[in-house]
Amino acid sequence: MAARQAVQARYRWISVDEYQDVNAAQVQFLGLLAAGGANLCAIGDPDQAIYGFRGADRRHFFAFAQEHPGARTLALSRNYRSTQMILDAAQQVIARSPEREALAIWSDFVSRRG
């Protein structure tokens, strides 16, 4: 108990990248760390989850706001790497998933092939 409190007191800011690839043990560990009042920031894209083979489950990403009451969600809808045609195709695939709501993503990227 004292060790947990010492760790919670030491880490007041926690940032997790690629949260769509966390597993149940990692979610539980983060919950313990953040229980001391730490500021927790999770960044990820559930449509890019790739580590299911090692126990990662993108449903943790969707449950983040429920598990951390008061969490704010910020969705980034502008894509800087793909053309709108690619994003439109991706939206059509994602729209068929029963777990996902339709996306509103856009791009002003123009291919510069020479």
Backbone as ProteinMPNN parsed JSONL, in Angstrom:
{"seq_chain_A": "MAARQAVQARYRWISVDEYQDVNAAQVQFLGLLAAGGANLCAIGDPDQAIYGFRGADRRHFFAFAQEHPGARTLALSRNYRSTQMILDAAQQVIARSPEREALAIWSDFVSRRG", "coords_chain_A": {"N_chain_A": [[0.831, -1.193, 0.0], [1.901, 1.273, 0.811], [3.93, 1.508, -1.051], [2.477, 1.747, -3.431], [1.187, 4.204, -2.992], [3.411, 5.886, -2.875], [4.369, 5.703, -5.492], [2.143, 6.704, -6.873], [2.169, 9.314, -5.907], [4.512, 10.243, -6.99], [4.22, 10.176, -9.801], [2.475, 12.351, -11.377], [1.562, 13.144, -13.797], [0.585, 11.35, -16.535], [1.115, 9.915, -19.626], [-0.108, 8.143, -22.357], [0.621, 6.646, -25.311], [-0.741, 5.304, -28.337], [-3.046, 3.997, -27.314], [-5.015, 2.289, -28.192], [-3.847, -0.151, -28.383], [-3.464, -1.331, -25.898], [-3.449, -3.829, -23.294], [-5.446, -5.85, -21.003], [-4.049, -6.041, -18.53], [-2.371, -3.803, -18.652], [-4.265, -1.755, -18.698], [-5.385, -2.079, -16.173], [-3.127, -1.549, -14.576], [-2.613, 1.163, -15.271], [-4.962, 2.242, -14.278], [-4.567, 1.903, -11.52], [-2.318, 3.552, -11.13], [-3.363, 6.059, -11.873], [-5.346, 6.369, -10.011], [-4.538, 7.79, -7.824], [-5.019, 10.386, -8.382], [-3.695, 11.334, -10.581], [-2.995, 13.098, -13.62], [-4.164, 11.916, -16.538], [-3.454, 11.153, -19.823], [-4.503, 9.823, -22.807], [-3.733, 8.673, -25.978], [-4.692, 7.718, -29.205], [-5.818, 5.582, -31.901], [-8.504, 3.783, -32.624], [-8.962, 2.478, -34.988], [-6.583, 1.635, -35.874], [-5.611, -0.494, -34.497], [-3.383, -3.09, -33.784], [-2.268, -5.089, -32.217], [-3.638, -7.343, -31.251], [-2.871, -9.998, -31.097], [-1.253, -10.172, -28.89], [-2.857, -9.759, -26.777], [-3.932, -7.216, -26.701], [-6.731, -5.034, -26.85], [-8.973, -3.208, -28.599], [-11.319, -2.328, -27.517], [-10.817, -1.34, -25.025], [-9.999, 1.215, -25.563], [-12.399, 2.423, -26.365], [-13.755, 2.32, -23.96], [-12.465, 4.055, -22.292], [-13.335, 6.698, -21.484], [-15.509, 6.066, -19.846], [-14.297, 4.631, -17.825], [-12.726, 6.507, -16.699], [-14.062, 8.884, -15.272], [-15.013, 12.19, -16.096], [-13.169, 12.529, -18.025], [-12.078, 14.088, -20.989], [-12.816, 14.072, -24.452], [-11.18, 14.352, -27.485], [-11.504, 14.484, -30.819], [-9.621, 14.089, -33.661], [-10.041, 15.257, -36.817], [-8.881, 16.011, -39.164], [-6.729, 14.884, -41.644], [-3.379, 14.541, -42.406], [-1.797, 13.047, -44.069], [-2.954, 11.555, -46.125], [-4.812, 11.39, -49.204], [-8.066, 12.749, -50.016], [-9.562, 10.834, -51.375], [-8.545, 8.372, -50.483], [-9.24, 8.561, -47.79], [-12.032, 8.621, -48.004], [-12.513, 6.015, -48.917], [-11.591, 4.581, -46.683], [-13.446, 5.449, -44.768], [-15.761, 4.227, -45.732], [-15.217, 1.536, -45.278], [-14.908, 1.483, -42.466], [-17.439, 2.33, -41.694], [-18.975, 0.065, -41.94], [-18.517, -1.432, -39.719], [-19.938, -2.783, -36.828], [-19.261, -1.797, -34.354], [-18.525, 0.809, -34.571], [-19.077, 4.312, -35.066], [-19.997, 6.436, -37.785], [-17.343, 8.145, -39.432], [-16.082, 11.449, -39.669], [-13.867, 12.514, -41.454], [-11.297, 14.441, -43.012], [-9.254, 15.794, -45.654], [-6.801, 17.991, -46.961], [-4.719, 17.338, -48.383], [-2.566, 17.096, -51.107], [-1.394, 15.033, -53.569], [1.982, 15.006, -54.564], [3.381, 14.008, -56.834], [6.095, 13.61, -59.08]], "CA_chain_A": [[0.0, 0.0, 0.0], [2.786, 2.437, 0.875], [4.65, 1.587, -2.328], [1.539, 2.285, -4.422], [1.002, 5.629, -2.701], [4.641, 6.584, -3.246], [4.399, 5.78, -6.954], [1.078, 7.633, -7.269], [2.599, 10.673, -5.575], [5.627, 10.618, -7.862], [3.789, 10.343, -11.188], [1.267, 13.173, -11.386], [1.186, 13.278, -15.204], [0.824, 10.093, -17.243], [0.717, 9.982, -21.028], [-0.055, 6.836, -23.009], [0.442, 6.706, -26.756], [-1.235, 4.06, -28.942], [-3.916, 3.379, -26.31], [-5.812, 1.224, -28.812], [-3.076, -1.395, -28.314], [-3.22, -1.773, -24.52], [-4.128, -5.057, -22.887], [-6.161, -5.72, -19.734], [-3.095, -5.787, -17.441], [-1.924, -2.413, -18.767], [-5.391, -0.913, -18.291], [-5.473, -2.179, -14.712], [-1.963, -0.843, -14.034], [-2.864, 2.595, -15.425], [-6.013, 2.594, -13.33], [-3.95, 2.012, -10.19], [-1.481, 4.752, -11.11], [-4.186, 7.268, -11.965], [-6.26, 6.437, -8.867], [-4.03, 8.768, -6.861], [-5.341, 11.738, -8.851], [-2.806, 11.74, -11.671], [-3.561, 13.565, -14.879], [-3.923, 10.843, -17.491], [-3.728, 11.492, -21.219], [-4.376, 8.653, -23.67], [-3.805, 9.036, -27.382], [-4.726, 6.523, -30.037], [-6.775, 5.474, -32.995], [-8.985, 2.405, -32.561], [-8.963, 1.889, -36.317], [-5.22, 1.212, -36.179], [-5.226, -1.503, -33.512], [-2.679, -4.177, -34.465], [-1.609, -6.012, -31.304], [-4.559, -8.309, -30.666], [-2.176, -11.272, -30.886], [-0.618, -10.192, -27.573], [-3.846, -9.454, -25.759], [-4.476, -5.862, -26.816], [-8.14, -5.027, -27.24], [-9.344, -1.817, -28.853], [-12.483, -1.953, -26.706], [-10.315, -0.527, -23.911], [-9.997, 2.598, -26.066], [-13.78, 2.914, -26.331], [-14.216, 2.363, -22.571], [-11.621, 4.971, -21.523], [-14.103, 7.789, -20.864], [-16.342, 5.506, -18.786], [-13.423, 4.202, -16.737], [-12.11, 7.711, -16.13], [-15.082, 9.939, -15.301], [-14.46, 13.533, -16.236], [-12.243, 12.557, -19.164], [-12.534, 14.809, -22.177], [-12.426, 13.422, -25.694], [-10.901, 15.239, -28.607], [-11.338, 13.707, -32.044], [-8.936, 14.828, -34.72], [-10.709, 14.855, -38.054], [-8.078, 16.377, -40.325], [-5.666, 13.938, -41.925], [-2.304, 15.254, -43.109], [-0.959, 12.123, -44.824], [-3.666, 10.839, -47.172], [-5.72, 12.172, -50.049], [-9.467, 12.573, -49.652], [-10.042, 9.587, -51.971], [-8.169, 7.3, -49.565], [-10.054, 8.717, -46.581], [-13.401, 8.216, -48.338], [-12.513, 4.548, -48.935], [-11.468, 4.144, -45.291], [-14.726, 5.714, -44.106], [-16.713, 3.208, -46.175], [-14.89, 0.286, -44.577], [-15.176, 1.676, -41.039], [-18.889, 2.465, -41.525], [-19.565, -1.28, -41.906], [-18.236, -2.04, -38.427], [-21.027, -2.538, -35.879], [-18.722, -1.156, -33.15], [-18.062, 2.166, -34.849], [-19.94, 5.316, -35.668], [-19.417, 6.998, -39.002], [-16.297, 9.132, -39.22], [-16.088, 12.656, -40.503], [-12.463, 12.889, -41.6], [-11.069, 15.164, -44.26], [-7.87, 16.094, -45.975], [-6.531, 18.917, -48.068], [-3.449, 16.845, -48.903], [-2.513, 16.903, -52.55], [-0.229, 14.233, -53.95], [2.947, 15.806, -55.294], [4.24, 13.129, -57.637], [6.758, 14.384, -60.121]], "C_chain_A": [[0.872, 1.252, 0.0], [3.536, 2.616, -0.434], [3.746, 2.183, -3.403], [1.337, 3.785, -4.211], [2.23, 6.438, -3.085], [4.733, 6.747, -4.761], [3.343, 6.764, -7.447], [1.483, 9.078, -6.997], [3.696, 11.156, -6.524], [5.17, 10.942, -9.288], [2.439, 11.052, -11.236], [0.738, 13.37, -12.8], [1.559, 11.988, -15.913], [0.29, 10.244, -18.663], [0.906, 8.607, -21.664], [-0.328, 7.031, -24.494], [-0.005, 5.332, -27.248], [-2.13, 3.286, -27.974], [-4.789, 2.276, -26.898], [-5.123, -0.133, -28.712], [-2.752, -1.844, -26.903], [-3.972, -3.066, -24.246], [-4.74, -4.852, -21.495], [-5.221, -5.413, -18.566], [-2.621, -4.333, -17.464], [-3.029, -1.448, -18.345], [-5.521, -0.908, -16.773], [-4.328, -1.41, -14.046], [-2.159, 0.674, -14.119], [-3.946, 3.072, -14.466], [-5.477, 2.777, -11.92], [-3.096, 3.274, -10.086], [-2.321, 6.024, -11.06], [-5.118, 7.437, -10.766], [-5.814, 7.447, -7.821], [-4.273, 10.202, -7.297], [-4.449, 12.234, -9.972], [-3.609, 12.234, -12.866], [-3.174, 12.551, -15.946], [-4.36, 11.28, -18.877], [-3.5, 10.243, -22.055], [-4.627, 9.081, -25.108], [-3.851, 7.746, -28.193], [-5.776, 6.609, -31.112], [-7.257, 4.035, -33.031], [-9.025, 1.719, -33.927], [-7.568, 1.472, -36.76], [-4.707, 0.188, -35.167], [-4.591, -2.698, -34.227], [-2.116, -5.235, -33.523], [-2.571, -6.962, -30.59], [-3.897, -9.63, -30.351], [-1.481, -11.339, -29.53], [-1.563, -9.717, -26.465], [-4.416, -8.05, -25.808], [-5.917, -5.947, -27.315], [-8.586, -3.582, -27.395], [-10.588, -1.38, -28.09], [-12.066, -1.163, -25.474], [-10.319, 0.947, -24.305], [-11.396, 3.198, -25.951], [-14.291, 3.081, -24.906], [-13.468, 3.401, -21.728], [-12.435, 6.037, -20.783], [-14.996, 7.282, -19.736], [-15.501, 5.114, -17.572], [-12.755, 5.373, -16.031], [-13.109, 8.857, -16.219], [-14.442, 11.327, -15.323], [-13.485, 13.65, -17.391], [-12.884, 13.333, -20.311], [-12.009, 14.099, -23.412], [-12.252, 14.471, -26.778], [-10.648, 14.369, -29.826], [-10.686, 14.592, -33.103], [-9.495, 14.353, -36.058], [-9.932, 15.231, -39.313], [-6.907, 15.412, -40.458], [-4.634, 14.648, -42.79], [-1.494, 14.354, -44.042], [-1.642, 11.482, -46.025], [-4.546, 11.783, -47.982], [-7.156, 11.892, -49.616], [-10.022, 11.265, -50.218], [-9.728, 8.395, -51.054], [-9.017, 7.369, -48.301], [-11.496, 8.301, -46.831], [-13.521, 6.694, -48.351], [-12.439, 4.004, -47.512], [-12.782, 4.336, -44.542], [-15.769, 4.667, -44.487], [-16.471, 1.878, -45.472], [-15.283, 0.392, -43.106], [-16.679, 1.744, -40.773], [-19.583, 1.105, -41.431], [-19.333, -1.986, -40.575], [-19.378, -1.747, -37.458], [-20.568, -1.816, -34.615], [-18.457, 0.331, -33.341], [-19.163, 3.045, -35.408], [-19.238, 5.846, -36.912], [-18.388, 8.063, -38.643], [-16.506, 10.325, -40.143], [-14.638, 13.135, -40.585], [-12.249, 13.529, -42.96], [-9.595, 15.465, -44.431], [-7.814, 17.173, -47.051], [-5.165, 18.581, -48.671], [-3.555, 16.634, -50.41], [-1.241, 16.14, -52.874], [0.694, 15.069, -54.831], [3.926, 14.898, -56.05], [4.836, 13.902, -58.784], [7.143, 13.611, -61.312]], "O_chain_A": [[0.598, 2.194, -0.744], [3.756, 3.742, -0.879], [4.182, 3.021, -4.193], [1.321, 4.546, -5.177], [2.103, 7.562, -3.571], [5.127, 7.804, -5.254], [3.612, 7.568, -8.339], [1.166, 9.968, -7.786], [3.788, 12.348, -6.82], [5.677, 11.877, -9.907], [1.389, 10.415, -11.145], [-0.426, 13.729, -12.977], [2.72, 11.578, -15.895], [-0.854, 10.652, -18.867], [1.961, 7.987, -21.521], [-1.387, 7.525, -24.879], [0.322, 4.314, -26.637], [-1.994, 2.071, -27.829], [-5.257, 1.409, -26.16], [-5.76, -1.163, -28.936], [-1.851, -2.662, -26.715], [-4.989, -3.361, -24.874], [-4.564, -3.797, -20.886], [-5.562, -4.608, -17.701], [-2.486, -3.706, -16.413], [-2.755, -0.435, -17.703], [-5.74, 0.138, -16.162], [-4.543, -0.701, -13.062], [-1.9, 1.389, -13.15], [-3.86, 4.168, -13.912], [-5.884, 3.696, -11.209], [-3.143, 3.98, -9.079], [-2.027, 6.947, -10.3], [-5.626, 8.533, -10.531], [-6.625, 7.909, -7.019], [-3.79, 11.136, -6.657], [-4.444, 13.425, -10.282], [-4.752, 11.83, -13.082], [-1.991, 12.352, -16.222], [-5.492, 11.72, -19.077], [-2.414, 9.664, -22.015], [-5.607, 9.762, -25.41], [-3.129, 6.795, -27.896], [-6.521, 7.584, -31.213], [-6.503, 3.146, -33.428], [-9.113, 0.494, -33.997], [-7.383, 1.009, -37.886], [-3.498, 0.028, -35.004], [-5.175, -3.254, -35.157], [-1.529, -6.207, -33.998], [-2.332, -7.338, -29.443], [-4.318, -10.321, -29.424], [-1.151, -12.427, -29.059], [-1.135, -9.33, -25.377], [-5.308, -7.725, -25.024], [-6.265, -6.826, -28.104], [-8.576, -2.818, -26.429], [-10.882, -0.186, -28.021], [-12.863, -0.398, -24.931], [-10.607, 1.817, -23.483], [-11.562, 4.332, -25.5], [-15.175, 3.902, -24.665], [-13.81, 3.602, -20.562], [-12.24, 6.248, -19.586], [-15.218, 8.001, -18.762], [-15.943, 5.249, -16.431], [-12.279, 5.243, -14.903], [-13.028, 9.695, -17.116], [-13.449, 11.58, -14.641], [-13.023, 14.746, -17.707], [-14.086, 13.232, -20.555], [-10.889, 13.588, -23.416], [-13.086, 15.359, -26.949], [-9.685, 13.604, -29.859], [-11.151, 15.695, -33.39], [-9.42, 13.168, -36.381], [-10.293, 14.81, -40.412], [-6.184, 15.16, -39.493], [-4.979, 15.28, -43.788], [-0.599, 14.837, -44.736], [-0.958, 10.911, -46.874], [-4.966, 12.835, -47.501], [-7.422, 10.907, -48.927], [-10.88, 10.647, -49.588], [-10.567, 7.511, -50.877], [-9.463, 6.339, -47.797], [-12.121, 7.692, -45.963], [-14.505, 6.141, -47.859], [-13.155, 3.061, -47.174], [-13.183, 3.472, -43.763], [-16.574, 4.264, -43.648], [-17.418, 1.178, -45.115], [-15.919, -0.513, -42.565], [-17.144, 1.266, -39.738], [-20.683, 1.019, -40.887], [-19.91, -3.048, -40.339], [-19.751, -0.587, -37.281], [-21.395, -1.279, -33.878], [-18.19, 1.04, -32.37], [-20.055, 2.586, -36.122], [-18.023, 5.71, -37.057], [-18.55, 8.792, -37.665], [-17.038, 10.202, -41.246], [-14.237, 14.053, -39.869], [-12.93, 13.202, -43.932], [-8.805, 15.399, -43.489], [-8.673, 17.245, -47.93], [-4.543, 19.392, -49.357], [-4.525, 16.061, -50.906], [-0.144, 16.553, -52.499], [0.234, 15.76, -55.74], [5.143, 15.021, -55.909], [4.177, 14.746, -59.391], [7.709, 14.168, -62.252]]}, "name": "protein", "num_of_chains": 1, "seq": "MAARQAVQARYRWISVDEYQDVNAAQVQFLGLLAAGGANLCAIGDPDQAIYGFRGADRRHFFAFAQEHPGARTLALSRNYRSTQMILDAAQQVIARSPEREALAIWSDFVSRRG"}
